[in-house]
Amino acid sequence: MRVRATVAYDGGPYHGFVPNEGVRTVAGDLNAALSRVVGTTVVVTCAGRTDRGVHAVGQVVSFDAPDDSDLDRIRRSVNRQCGPSLVLRDLERSGDGFDARFTATGRTYRYQVLNRQDPDPFLAATAWHIVDPLDVPAMQSAADHLLGEHDFTSFCRRSKVAPGVAAPTLVRRIETAEWWGPDDAGLLEFRITATAFCHQMVRSIVGTLVDVGRGRRQAGDVPGMIEARDRQAAGEPAPPHGLTLWSVRYPDD
């Protein structure tokens, strides 16, 4: 049977999601634990391939398991093996055609910025600490230019392709891009939803918007960055530890 599962993890101990020989990854740990529990080789497919250090609250994976599998027992056993850094939040049987990546119609990420003089030891692993005062209205004005369908080449790390093979399109449609806060502790949160994202896209967007907040760029520069279709036109990626894959949307949700 095809299984759909929601996964949460602390990205700190992992070298990204995708299996990678010689280093610890989310999929590597998850595949090994699931395979031990069900007694056959399991390979998960994820909704979003998070980078090294990126967290998840609502990552979704799909995999095949024997028809007589006890999903509650699988969840408990995997969580004993992998918790607390990696936890299966829920599992359910899905239709045979369900694919965590290709069935998804939207993804939401959140990025935390701690904007104050002093760091917070309890946020050090999940928020980018910035001492410089940030102009949040300017950052929101810049983010507004990202809404809609655009070619986000300037904000994405290009994948290597074999000679003679066409490069994949980097056109994406952003549905929401909003800054929340700061709260009384100086914590800001950027929330962004799109049909899909390309490699390092969210982190590059956040890095660029923070440049605007610091006064290094202007909000009105963003349309030109998009039009340039040149990675050098936009800012450097924000650190990975502030980013969390928050949720994934599917047609039946």
BALOBA-1460 file (C-alpha; in Angstrom, 3 decimals):
// residues 253
<rec num="1" residu="m" x="0.000" y="0.000" z="0.000"/>
<rec num="2" residu="r" x="1.020" y="3.604" z="-0.537"/>
<rec num="3" residu="v" x="1.541" y="5.510" z="2.708"/>
<rec num="4" residu="r" x="1.495" y="9.276" z="3.264"/>
<rec num="5" residu="a" x="3.335" y="10.580" z="6.343"/>
<rec num="6" residu="t" x="3.998" y="13.976" z="7.890"/>
<rec num="7" residu="v" x="7.536" y="14.364" z="9.216"/>
<rec num="8" residu="a" x="9.087" y="16.907" z="11.573"/>
<rec num="9" residu="y" x="12.830" y="17.240" z="12.108"/>
<rec num="10" residu="d" x="15.595" y="19.395" z="13.484"/>
<rec num="11" residu="g" x="17.839" y="19.973" z="10.499"/>
<rec num="12" residu="g" x="20.919" y="20.693" z="12.613"/>
<rec num="13" residu="p" x="22.269" y="17.125" z="12.787"/>
<rec num="14" residu="y" x="21.581" y="16.366" z="9.119"/>
<rec num="15" residu="h" x="23.370" y="17.071" z="5.825"/>
<rec num="16" residu="g" x="20.073" y="17.780" z="4.086"/>
<rec num="17" residu="f" x="17.171" y="15.502" z="3.224"/>
<rec num="18" residu="v" x="18.428" y="13.506" z="0.245"/>
<rec num="19" residu="p" x="20.493" y="10.342" z="0.911"/>
<rec num="20" residu="n" x="24.209" y="11.032" z="0.577"/>
<rec num="21" residu="e" x="26.865" y="8.391" z="1.036"/>
<rec num="22" residu="g" x="29.068" y="8.925" z="4.069"/>
<rec num="23" residu="v" x="26.982" y="11.602" z="5.816"/>
<rec num="24" residu="r" x="23.828" y="11.580" z="7.890"/>
<rec num="25" residu="t" x="20.664" y="12.721" z="6.088"/>
<rec num="26" residu="v" x="16.973" y="12.799" z="6.934"/>
<rec num="27" residu="a" x="16.004" y="10.335" z="4.208"/>
<rec num="28" residu="g" x="18.932" y="8.087" z="5.112"/>
<rec num="29" residu="d" x="17.766" y="7.748" z="8.727"/>
<rec num="30" residu="l" x="14.115" y="7.495" z="7.744"/>
<rec num="31" residu="n" x="14.661" y="4.860" z="5.054"/>
<rec num="32" residu="a" x="16.763" y="2.743" z="7.420"/>
<rec num="33" residu="a" x="14.280" y="2.946" z="10.293"/>
<rec num="34" residu="l" x="11.247" y="2.217" z="8.110"/>
<rec num="35" residu="s" x="12.998" y="-0.698" z="6.417"/>
<rec num="36" residu="r" x="13.798" y="-2.271" z="9.781"/>
<rec num="37" residu="v" x="10.210" y="-1.938" z="10.974"/>
<rec num="38" residu="v" x="8.391" y="-3.271" z="7.888"/>
<rec num="39" residu="g" x="10.990" y="-5.916" z="7.036"/>
<rec num="40" residu="t" x="11.580" y="-4.801" z="3.448"/>
<rec num="41" residu="t" x="13.463" y="-2.004" z="1.704"/>
<rec num="42" residu="v" x="11.673" y="1.339" z="1.953"/>
<rec num="43" residu="v" x="12.627" y="4.444" z="-0.039"/>
<rec num="44" residu="v" x="10.696" y="7.628" z="0.751"/>
<rec num="45" residu="t" x="9.777" y="10.421" z="-1.640"/>
<rec num="46" residu="c" x="9.553" y="13.897" z="-0.089"/>
<rec num="47" residu="a" x="7.573" y="17.013" z="-0.940"/>
<rec num="48" residu="g" x="10.591" y="19.319" z="-0.582"/>
<rec num="49" residu="r" x="14.307" y="18.485" z="-0.586"/>
<rec num="50" residu="t" x="15.513" y="20.629" z="2.294"/>
<rec num="51" residu="d" x="19.180" y="21.648" z="2.467"/>
<rec num="52" residu="r" x="21.674" y="20.982" z="5.228"/>
<rec num="53" residu="g" x="20.546" y="22.616" z="8.475"/>
<rec num="54" residu="v" x="16.987" y="23.414" z="7.316"/>
<rec num="55" residu="h" x="14.181" y="22.249" z="9.620"/>
<rec num="56" residu="a" x="10.682" y="20.910" z="8.979"/>
<rec num="57" residu="v" x="7.409" y="20.897" z="10.864"/>
<rec num="58" residu="g" x="5.214" y="19.637" z="8.024"/>
<rec num="59" residu="q" x="7.421" y="17.791" z="5.546"/>
<rec num="60" residu="v" x="5.401" y="15.128" z="3.717"/>
<rec num="61" residu="v" x="6.774" y="11.830" z="2.445"/>
<rec num="62" residu="s" x="5.261" y="8.898" z="0.596"/>
<rec num="63" residu="f" x="6.432" y="5.287" z="0.479"/>
<rec num="64" residu="d" x="5.189" y="1.763" z="-0.160"/>
<rec num="65" residu="a" x="4.686" y="-0.748" z="2.649"/>
<rec num="66" residu="p" x="3.176" y="-4.246" z="2.896"/>
<rec num="67" residu="d" x="-0.631" y="-4.229" z="2.824"/>
<rec num="68" residu="d" x="-0.911" y="-5.680" z="6.328"/>
<rec num="69" residu="s" x="1.331" y="-3.032" z="7.933"/>
<rec num="70" residu="d" x="0.182" y="-1.520" z="11.235"/>
<rec num="71" residu="l" x="0.733" y="2.201" z="10.641"/>
<rec num="72" residu="d" x="0.483" y="3.131" z="14.322"/>
<rec num="73" residu="r" x="3.145" y="0.559" z="15.201"/>
<rec num="74" residu="i" x="5.378" y="1.881" z="12.414"/>
<rec num="75" residu="r" x="5.053" y="5.433" z="13.738"/>
<rec num="76" residu="r" x="5.848" y="4.455" z="17.324"/>
<rec num="77" residu="s" x="8.812" y="2.308" z="16.342"/>
<rec num="78" residu="v" x="10.361" y="4.861" z="13.980"/>
<rec num="79" residu="n" x="9.982" y="7.613" z="16.578"/>
<rec num="80" residu="r" x="11.743" y="5.479" z="19.191"/>
<rec num="81" residu="q" x="14.620" y="4.961" z="16.764"/>
<rec num="82" residu="c" x="14.913" y="8.484" z="15.347"/>
<rec num="83" residu="g" x="13.427" y="10.836" z="17.945"/>
<rec num="84" residu="p" x="13.668" y="13.500" z="19.065"/>
<rec num="85" residu="s" x="15.560" y="14.968" z="16.090"/>
<rec num="86" residu="l" x="13.258" y="13.239" z="13.575"/>
<rec num="87" residu="v" x="9.628" y="12.312" z="14.247"/>
<rec num="88" residu="l" x="6.773" y="10.861" z="12.218"/>
<rec num="89" residu="r" x="3.791" y="13.013" z="13.208"/>
<rec num="90" residu="d" x="1.155" y="10.902" z="11.461"/>
<rec num="91" residu="l" x="0.734" y="8.202" z="8.836"/>
<rec num="92" residu="e" x="-2.237" y="7.333" z="6.679"/>
<rec num="93" residu="r" x="-3.017" y="5.085" z="3.763"/>
<rec num="94" residu="s" x="-3.331" y="7.002" z="0.507"/>
<rec num="95" residu="g" x="-4.333" y="6.257" z="-3.040"/>
<rec num="96" residu="d" x="-1.846" y="4.311" z="-5.147"/>
<rec num="97" residu="g" x="-1.240" y="7.356" z="-7.339"/>
<rec num="98" residu="f" x="-0.250" y="9.656" z="-4.469"/>
<rec num="99" residu="d" x="3.281" y="11.064" z="-4.688"/>
<rec num="100" residu="a" x="4.493" y="13.430" z="-1.966"/>
<rec num="101" residu="r" x="6.369" y="15.572" z="-4.480"/>
<rec num="102" residu="f" x="4.346" y="15.517" z="-7.690"/>
<rec num="103" residu="t" x="0.845" y="15.506" z="-6.153"/>
<rec num="104" residu="a" x="1.609" y="18.613" z="-4.075"/>
<rec num="105" residu="t" x="0.061" y="21.903" z="-5.203"/>
<rec num="106" residu="g" x="1.812" y="24.257" z="-2.771"/>
<rec num="107" residu="r" x="4.507" y="24.553" z="-0.105"/>
<rec num="108" residu="t" x="4.831" y="27.006" z="2.758"/>
<rec num="109" residu="y" x="8.120" y="27.939" z="4.416"/>
<rec num="110" residu="r" x="8.779" y="30.158" z="7.403"/>
<rec num="111" residu="y" x="12.013" y="31.956" z="8.211"/>
<rec num="112" residu="q" x="12.807" y="33.441" z="11.633"/>
<rec num="113" residu="v" x="14.989" y="36.487" z="12.256"/>
<rec num="114" residu="l" x="15.908" y="37.659" z="15.744"/>
<rec num="115" residu="n" x="16.430" y="41.399" z="15.357"/>
<rec num="116" residu="r" x="17.888" y="42.812" z="18.558"/>
<rec num="117" residu="q" x="21.236" y="43.536" z="20.174"/>
<rec num="118" residu="d" x="21.568" y="40.406" z="22.306"/>
<rec num="119" residu="p" x="21.295" y="36.809" z="21.059"/>
<rec num="120" residu="d" x="18.920" y="34.251" z="22.598"/>
<rec num="121" residu="p" x="20.390" y="30.826" z="23.429"/>
<rec num="122" residu="f" x="16.985" y="29.205" z="22.960"/>
<rec num="123" residu="l" x="16.614" y="30.607" z="19.428"/>
<rec num="124" residu="a" x="20.222" y="30.216" z="18.299"/>
<rec num="125" residu="a" x="19.451" y="27.027" z="16.332"/>
<rec num="126" residu="t" x="16.255" y="28.264" z="14.674"/>
<rec num="127" residu="a" x="16.626" y="32.018" z="14.021"/>
<rec num="128" residu="w" x="19.123" y="34.269" z="12.214"/>
<rec num="129" residu="h" x="20.385" y="36.810" z="14.738"/>
<rec num="130" residu="i" x="20.782" y="40.296" z="13.215"/>
<rec num="131" residu="v" x="21.916" y="43.235" z="15.328"/>
<rec num="132" residu="d" x="21.384" y="45.972" z="12.706"/>
<rec num="133" residu="p" x="17.942" y="47.623" z="12.944"/>
<rec num="134" residu="l" x="15.696" y="46.396" z="10.126"/>
<rec num="135" residu="d" x="13.149" y="48.460" z="8.208"/>
<rec num="136" residu="v" x="10.305" y="45.925" z="8.166"/>
<rec num="137" residu="p" x="7.867" y="48.023" z="6.037"/>
<rec num="138" residu="a" x="10.577" y="48.322" z="3.367"/>
<rec num="139" residu="m" x="11.157" y="44.570" z="3.523"/>
<rec num="140" residu="q" x="7.439" y="43.966" z="3.029"/>
<rec num="141" residu="s" x="7.334" y="46.397" z="0.096"/>
<rec num="142" residu="a" x="10.198" y="44.458" z="-1.488"/>
<rec num="143" residu="a" x="8.439" y="41.135" z="-0.856"/>
<rec num="144" residu="d" x="5.288" y="42.402" z="-2.587"/>
<rec num="145" residu="h" x="7.206" y="42.551" z="-5.875"/>
<rec num="146" residu="l" x="7.759" y="38.784" z="-5.686"/>
<rec num="147" residu="l" x="4.071" y="37.884" z="-5.839"/>
<rec num="148" residu="g" x="2.812" y="36.162" z="-8.952"/>
<rec num="149" residu="e" x="4.560" y="34.080" z="-11.601"/>
<rec num="150" residu="h" x="8.145" y="34.991" z="-12.454"/>
<rec num="151" residu="d" x="11.399" y="33.478" z="-13.611"/>
<rec num="152" residu="f" x="13.343" y="33.252" z="-10.324"/>
<rec num="153" residu="t" x="16.757" y="32.508" z="-11.863"/>
<rec num="154" residu="s" x="18.246" y="35.421" z="-9.877"/>
<rec num="155" residu="f" x="17.193" y="33.748" z="-6.614"/>
<rec num="156" residu="c" x="18.014" y="30.105" z="-7.334"/>
<rec num="157" residu="r" x="21.110" y="27.984" z="-7.353"/>
<rec num="158" residu="r" x="21.278" y="26.338" z="-10.754"/>
<rec num="159" residu="s" x="21.501" y="22.557" z="-10.913"/>
<rec num="160" residu="k" x="24.189" y="20.951" z="-13.043"/>
<rec num="161" residu="v" x="22.812" y="19.382" z="-16.205"/>
<rec num="162" residu="a" x="24.450" y="17.035" z="-18.655"/>
<rec num="163" residu="p" x="25.700" y="18.469" z="-21.959"/>
<rec num="164" residu="g" x="22.916" y="18.683" z="-24.492"/>
<rec num="165" residu="v" x="20.188" y="18.479" z="-21.830"/>
<rec num="166" residu="a" x="17.883" y="21.477" z="-21.439"/>
<rec num="167" residu="a" x="18.070" y="23.210" z="-18.058"/>
<rec num="168" residu="p" x="14.889" y="22.936" z="-15.977"/>
<rec num="169" residu="t" x="12.642" y="25.967" z="-15.844"/>
<rec num="170" residu="l" x="12.975" y="28.254" z="-12.829"/>
<rec num="171" residu="v" x="9.568" y="29.848" z="-13.314"/>
<rec num="172" residu="r" x="7.568" y="29.696" z="-10.070"/>
<rec num="173" residu="r" x="4.356" y="31.276" z="-8.785"/>
<rec num="174" residu="i" x="4.462" y="32.876" z="-5.340"/>
<rec num="175" residu="e" x="1.061" y="33.134" z="-3.673"/>
<rec num="176" residu="t" x="1.944" y="34.874" z="-0.390"/>
<rec num="177" residu="a" x="5.084" y="36.572" z="0.982"/>
<rec num="178" residu="e" x="4.585" y="38.297" z="4.324"/>
<rec num="179" residu="w" x="6.668" y="39.527" z="7.247"/>
<rec num="180" residu="w" x="5.166" y="39.073" z="10.717"/>
<rec num="181" residu="g" x="6.413" y="40.964" z="13.766"/>
<rec num="182" residu="p" x="8.591" y="41.902" z="15.357"/>
<rec num="183" residu="d" x="7.178" y="40.711" z="18.679"/>
<rec num="184" residu="d" x="8.245" y="42.105" z="22.052"/>
<rec num="185" residu="a" x="11.379" y="39.932" z="21.959"/>
<rec num="186" residu="g" x="12.439" y="41.234" z="18.537"/>
<rec num="187" residu="l" x="11.472" y="38.064" z="16.663"/>
<rec num="188" residu="l" x="10.441" y="38.437" z="13.014"/>
<rec num="189" residu="e" x="8.984" y="35.715" z="10.813"/>
<rec num="190" residu="f" x="8.804" y="35.612" z="7.024"/>
<rec num="191" residu="r" x="6.074" y="33.367" z="5.642"/>
<rec num="192" residu="i" x="6.052" y="32.429" z="1.970"/>
<rec num="193" residu="t" x="3.844" y="30.085" z="-0.039"/>
<rec num="194" residu="a" x="4.398" y="29.020" z="-3.644"/>
<rec num="195" residu="t" x="3.374" y="26.236" z="-5.948"/>
<rec num="196" residu="a" x="6.984" y="25.048" z="-5.765"/>
<rec num="197" residu="f" x="10.463" y="26.372" z="-4.983"/>
<rec num="198" residu="c" x="13.845" y="25.914" z="-6.628"/>
<rec num="199" residu="h" x="17.156" y="25.279" z="-4.866"/>
<rec num="200" residu="q" x="17.989" y="27.937" z="-2.221"/>
<rec num="201" residu="m" x="15.160" y="30.144" z="-3.462"/>
<rec num="202" residu="v" x="13.643" y="30.992" z="-0.064"/>
<rec num="203" residu="r" x="17.004" y="31.625" z="1.576"/>
<rec num="204" residu="s" x="18.092" y="33.868" z="-1.313"/>
<rec num="205" residu="i" x="14.846" y="35.816" z="-1.089"/>
<rec num="206" residu="v" x="15.242" y="36.289" z="2.662"/>
<rec num="207" residu="g" x="18.873" y="37.370" z="2.248"/>
<rec num="208" residu="t" x="17.820" y="39.943" z="-0.334"/>
<rec num="209" residu="l" x="14.931" y="41.259" z="1.766"/>
<rec num="210" residu="v" x="17.212" y="41.611" z="4.785"/>
<rec num="211" residu="d" x="19.597" y="43.657" z="2.594"/>
<rec num="212" residu="v" x="16.642" y="45.948" z="1.921"/>
<rec num="213" residu="g" x="15.874" y="46.128" z="5.625"/>
<rec num="214" residu="r" x="19.464" y="47.107" z="6.340"/>
<rec num="215" residu="g" x="19.356" y="49.835" z="3.694"/>
<rec num="216" residu="r" x="21.867" y="48.135" z="1.407"/>
<rec num="217" residu="r" x="19.242" y="47.789" z="-1.346"/>
<rec num="218" residu="q" x="15.938" y="49.459" z="-2.156"/>
<rec num="219" residu="a" x="12.553" y="47.759" z="-2.312"/>
<rec num="220" residu="g" x="12.173" y="49.058" z="-5.861"/>
<rec num="221" residu="d" x="15.294" y="47.135" z="-6.924"/>
<rec num="222" residu="v" x="13.485" y="43.773" z="-6.767"/>
<rec num="223" residu="p" x="11.733" y="43.921" z="-10.180"/>
<rec num="224" residu="g" x="15.112" y="44.602" z="-11.790"/>
<rec num="225" residu="m" x="16.639" y="41.632" z="-9.990"/>
<rec num="226" residu="i" x="13.888" y="39.371" z="-11.306"/>
<rec num="227" residu="e" x="14.261" y="40.743" z="-14.822"/>
<rec num="228" residu="a" x="18.052" y="40.259" z="-14.773"/>
<rec num="229" residu="r" x="17.791" y="36.466" z="-14.462"/>
<rec num="230" residu="d" x="21.276" y="36.527" z="-13.000"/>
<rec num="231" residu="r" x="22.147" y="35.007" z="-9.622"/>
<rec num="232" residu="q" x="24.633" y="37.822" z="-9.002"/>
<rec num="233" residu="a" x="21.806" y="40.386" z="-9.132"/>
<rec num="234" residu="a" x="20.223" y="39.269" z="-5.847"/>
<rec num="235" residu="g" x="21.551" y="38.949" z="-2.296"/>
<rec num="236" residu="e" x="23.430" y="36.105" z="-0.654"/>
<rec num="237" residu="p" x="21.338" y="33.269" z="0.831"/>
<rec num="238" residu="a" x="20.299" y="33.656" z="4.443"/>
<rec num="239" residu="p" x="21.725" y="31.020" z="6.842"/>
<rec num="240" residu="p" x="19.882" y="27.685" z="6.644"/>
<rec num="241" residu="h" x="19.110" y="27.287" z="10.348"/>
<rec num="242" residu="g" x="16.413" y="30.003" z="10.303"/>
<rec num="243" residu="l" x="14.338" y="28.174" z="7.676"/>
<rec num="244" residu="t" x="11.533" y="25.670" z="8.318"/>
<rec num="245" residu="l" x="9.376" y="23.787" z="5.820"/>
<rec num="246" residu="w" x="6.052" y="24.496" z="7.474"/>
<rec num="247" residu="s" x="3.386" y="22.729" z="5.419"/>
<rec num="248" residu="v" x="2.570" y="21.132" z="2.075"/>
<rec num="249" residu="r" x="-0.767" y="21.451" z="0.278"/>
<rec num="250" residu="y" x="-2.514" y="18.724" z="-1.730"/>
<rec num="251" residu="p" x="-5.678" y="18.753" z="-3.842"/>
<rec num="252" residu="d" x="-7.684" y="16.764" z="-1.271"/>
<rec num="253" residu="d" x="-6.685" y="18.946" z="1.720"/>
